[in-house]
Amino acid sequence: MTESVRIAVIDDEEGVRESFKMILKIKDYDVDVFEDGEKAIANIKKDKYDLAFIDYKLPGMDGIEVLRKLKEIDPTVEVIIVTAYASESSQANAITLGALEYLRKPFLMEEIYELVERGLRKRRTRGTGKKDSGPVGPIH
């Protein structure tokens, strides 16, 4: 029996959280959703996640700050920043801070699945010391 993949989704829009949950549950991923960074960080301190999808614009603590704190708690978690407000500087900042990717809204189900697989592949290769041979560059 394989261990389940745990994914956190942090977005202030209920519709977006529910969309992610529905999309990810199709693949039997274990998904927890949070409406803000504070609630997510409090939970992530207690539970371990493989990946996190974090909205760039959140009330209170923004997505970049959540990314920083999440990486402090668990440097191995793969993070995808999700935004409708893309800019080159915010994308570069997110990637520099350790985000796997920067996903622009609206997104397709296939993009979500590809990012999850890429993140899981990166986690596995990190454990073996091999280079990730997956696709490189923006997904959208």
Backbone hydrogen bonds in HBPLUS format (Angstrom, degrees):
<---DONOR---> <-ACCEPTOR-->    atom                        ^
c    i                          cat <-CA-CA->   ^        H-A-AA   ^      H-
h    n   atom  resd res      DA  || num        DHA   H-A  angle D-A-AA Bond
n    s   type  num  typ     dist DA aas  dist angle  dist       angle   num
A0030-ASP N   A0005-VAL O   2.82 MM  25  5.86 159.0  1.86 167.1 171.8     1
A0050-ASP N   A0006-ARG O   2.82 MM  44  5.36 155.0  1.88 137.7 145.7     2
A0051-LEU N   A0006-ARG O   3.29 MM  45  6.74 158.6  2.34 153.5 159.0     3
A0007-ILE N   A0030-ASP O   2.80 MM  23  6.12 161.1  1.83 165.1 168.5     4
A0032-ASP N   A0007-ILE O   2.97 MM  25  6.41 157.8  2.02 160.6 167.4     5
A0008-ALA N   A0051-LEU O   3.01 MM  43  6.43 158.7  2.05 143.6 148.2     6
A0053-PHE N   A0008-ALA O   2.83 MM  45  6.29 156.6  1.88 160.4 166.4     7
A0009-VAL N   A0032-ASP O   2.87 MM  23  6.27 152.6  1.95 157.9 165.3     8
A0034-PHE N   A0009-VAL O   2.77 MM  25  6.15 150.8  1.85 163.9 169.7     9
A0010-ILE N   A0053-PHE O   2.80 MM  43  6.17 166.7  1.82 168.0 172.2    10
A0055-ASP N   A0010-ILE O   2.81 MM  45  6.06 162.1  1.84 172.5 177.4    11
A0011-ASP N   A0034-PHE O   3.02 MM  23  6.44 150.5  2.11 172.2 169.8    12
A0016-VAL N   A0013-GLU O   3.14 MM   3  5.40 122.0  2.49 102.9 116.4    13
A0017-ARG N   A0013-GLU O   3.07 MM   4  6.41 164.6  2.09 157.1 161.4    14
A0018-GLU N   A0014-GLU O   2.88 MM   4  6.11 164.4  1.91 155.7 159.8    15
A0019-SER N   A0015-GLY O   2.92 MM   4  6.06 150.7  2.01 139.4 147.9    16
A0020-PHE N   A0016-VAL O   2.96 MM   4  6.21 168.6  1.97 157.1 158.9    17
A0021-LYS N   A0017-ARG O   2.94 MM   4  6.14 164.4  1.97 149.3 154.3    18
A0022-MET N   A0018-GLU O   2.90 MM   4  6.04 164.1  1.92 149.5 153.4    19
A0023-ILE N   A0019-SER O   2.90 MM   4  6.07 169.7  1.91 156.0 159.1    20
A0024-LEU N   A0020-PHE O   2.84 MM   4  5.94 169.7  1.85 158.9 161.7    21
A0025-LYS N   A0021-LYS O   2.90 MM   4  5.89 149.9  1.99 145.6 153.7    22
A0027-LYS N   A0024-LEU O   3.19 MM   3  5.58 137.9  2.38 104.9 114.4    23
A0029-TYR N   A0024-LEU O   3.24 MM   5  5.66 164.5  2.27 145.6 142.7    24
A0028-ASP N   A0025-LYS O   2.84 MM   3  4.66 160.1  1.88 107.7 110.7    25
A0040-ALA N   A0036-ASP O   3.20 MM   4  6.41 160.0  2.24 147.8 153.9    26
A0041-ILE N   A0037-GLY O   2.84 MM   4  5.96 170.4  1.85 157.0 159.1    27
A0042-ALA N   A0038-GLU O   3.04 MM   4  6.21 164.8  2.06 149.8 154.1    28
A0043-ASN N   A0039-LYS O   3.15 MM   4  6.33 155.0  2.22 144.1 150.2    29
A0044-ILE N   A0040-ALA O   2.79 MM   4  5.97 158.1  1.84 155.3 162.6    30
A0045-LYS N   A0041-ILE O   3.00 MM   4  6.14 138.1  2.18 147.4 155.8    31
A0046-LYS N   A0043-ASN O   2.95 MM   3  5.32 141.0  2.10 105.7 116.9    32
A0047-ASP N   A0043-ASN O   2.93 MM   4  6.19 155.3  1.99 153.6 161.7    33
A0078-GLU N   A0050-ASP O   3.02 MM  28  6.34 173.8  2.03 146.4 145.1    34
A0052-ALA N   A0078-GLU O   2.82 MM  26  6.32 137.0  2.01 155.1 163.8    35
A0080-ILE N   A0052-ALA O   2.80 MM  28  6.21 161.4  1.84 164.6 170.1    36
A0054-ILE N   A0080-ILE O   2.86 MM  26  6.21 161.4  1.89 156.6 162.8    37
A0082-VAL N   A0054-ILE O   2.73 MM  28  5.73 163.0  1.76 140.6 143.6    38
A0056-TYR N   A0082-VAL O   2.79 MM  26  5.83 146.7  1.90 161.4 159.7    39
A0063-GLY N   A0056-TYR O   2.90 MM   7  4.16 163.7  1.92 128.7 127.9    40
A0065-GLU N   A0062-ASP O   3.09 MM   3  5.43 119.0  2.48 105.4 119.5    41
A0066-VAL N   A0062-ASP O   3.00 MM   4  6.35 156.2  2.06 153.0 160.7    42
A0067-LEU N   A0063-GLY O   2.88 MM   4  6.06 155.0  1.94 143.4 150.4    43
A0068-ARG N   A0064-ILE O   2.97 MM   4  6.28 160.1  2.01 147.2 151.7    44
A0069-LYS N   A0065-GLU O   3.01 MM   4  6.25 170.8  2.02 153.7 155.3    45
A0070-LEU N   A0066-VAL O   2.82 MM   4  5.91 159.7  1.86 152.2 158.7    46
A0071-LYS N   A0067-LEU O   2.96 MM   4  6.12 160.7  2.00 153.3 157.7    47
A0072-GLU N   A0068-ARG O   3.01 MM   4  6.31 139.8  2.18 142.5 154.1    48
A0073-ILE N   A0069-LYS O   3.02 MM   4  6.30 153.8  2.09 148.3 154.6    49
A0074-ASP N   A0070-LEU O   2.82 MM   4  6.04 168.7  1.83 155.9 159.3    50
A0077-VAL N   A0074-ASP O   3.27 MM   3  5.89 165.2  2.30 119.5 123.2    51
A0100-LEU N   A0079-VAL O   2.67 MM  21  5.54 149.4  1.76 151.7 162.6    52
A0081-ILE N   A0101-GLU O   3.05 MM  20  6.43 156.0  2.11 156.5 151.7    53
A0103-LEU N   A0081-ILE O   2.70 MM  22  6.04 153.9  1.76 165.4 172.0    54
A0083-THR N   A0103-LEU O   2.90 MM  20  6.38 154.5  1.96 161.2 168.4    55
A0105-LYS N   A0083-THR O   2.70 MM  22  5.61 157.2  1.75 134.3 138.9    56
A0091-GLN N   A0087-SER O   2.98 MM   4  6.13 156.0  2.04 151.1 158.3    57
A0092-ALA N   A0088-GLU O   2.90 MM   4  6.05 162.6  1.93 148.4 153.2    58
A0093-ASN N   A0089-SER O   2.93 MM   4  6.06 157.2  1.99 144.5 151.1    59
A0094-ALA N   A0090-SER O   2.98 MM   4  6.12 160.6  2.02 143.6 148.5    60
A0095-ILE N   A0091-GLN O   3.00 MM   4  6.23 165.8  2.02 155.2 158.6    61
A0096-THR N   A0092-ALA O   2.90 MM   4  6.01 160.7  1.94 148.6 154.5    62
A0097-LEU N   A0093-ASN O   3.02 MM   4  6.21 147.3  2.13 145.4 153.7    63
A0099-ALA N   A0094-ALA O   2.93 MM   5  5.42 161.0  1.97 147.7 143.9    64
A0098-GLY N   A0095-ILE O   3.01 MM   3  5.18 158.4  2.06 105.8 112.0    65
A0111-GLU N   A0108-LEU O   3.01 MM   3  5.27 126.3  2.31 102.9 116.6    66
A0112-ILE N   A0108-LEU O   3.29 MM   4  6.74 152.7  2.37 150.3 157.3    67
A0112-ILE N   A0109-MET O   3.04 MM   3  5.21 117.4  2.45  99.8 114.8    68
A0113-TYR N   A0109-MET O   3.02 MM   4  6.40 164.7  2.05 158.8 162.2    69
A0114-GLU N   A0110-GLU O   2.91 MM   4  6.05 158.3  1.96 146.6 152.8    70
A0115-LEU N   A0111-GLU O   2.97 MM   4  6.15 157.3  2.02 146.3 152.1    71
A0116-VAL N   A0112-ILE O   2.94 MM   4  6.21 159.1  1.98 154.0 159.9    72
A0117-GLU N   A0113-TYR O   2.99 MM   4  6.19 168.7  2.00 151.6 154.5    73
A0118-ARG N   A0114-GLU O   2.89 MM   4  6.05 156.6  1.94 145.1 152.3    74
A0119-GLY N   A0115-LEU O   2.84 MM   4  6.00 159.1  1.88 149.1 154.5    75
A0120-LEU N   A0116-VAL O   2.89 MM   4  6.12 160.7  1.93 154.4 159.7    76
A0121-ARG N   A0117-GLU O   2.85 MM   4  5.99 156.1  1.91 147.1 154.1    77
A0122-LYS N   A0118-ARG O   2.94 MM   4  6.13 153.5  2.01 144.2 151.4    78
A0123-ARG N   A0119-GLY O   2.99 MM   4  6.26 154.3  2.06 145.1 151.8    79
A0124-ARG N   A0120-LEU O   2.97 MM   4  6.23 158.0  2.02 148.2 153.9    80
A0125-THR N   A0121-ARG O   2.91 MM   4  6.14 164.6  1.93 152.9 156.9    81
A0126-ARG N   A0122-LYS O   2.94 MM   4  6.01 145.1  2.06 142.3 151.7    82
A0127-GLY N   A0123-ARG O   3.30 MM   4  6.54 147.5  2.41 139.3 146.3    83
A0128-THR N   A0125-THR O   3.15 MM   3  5.00 129.6  2.41  91.0 104.3    84
A0129-GLY N   A0125-THR O   2.81 MM   4  5.84 124.6  2.12 143.0 157.1    85
A0130-LYS N   A0125-THR O   3.16 MM   5  5.11 123.9  2.49 142.0 145.8    86
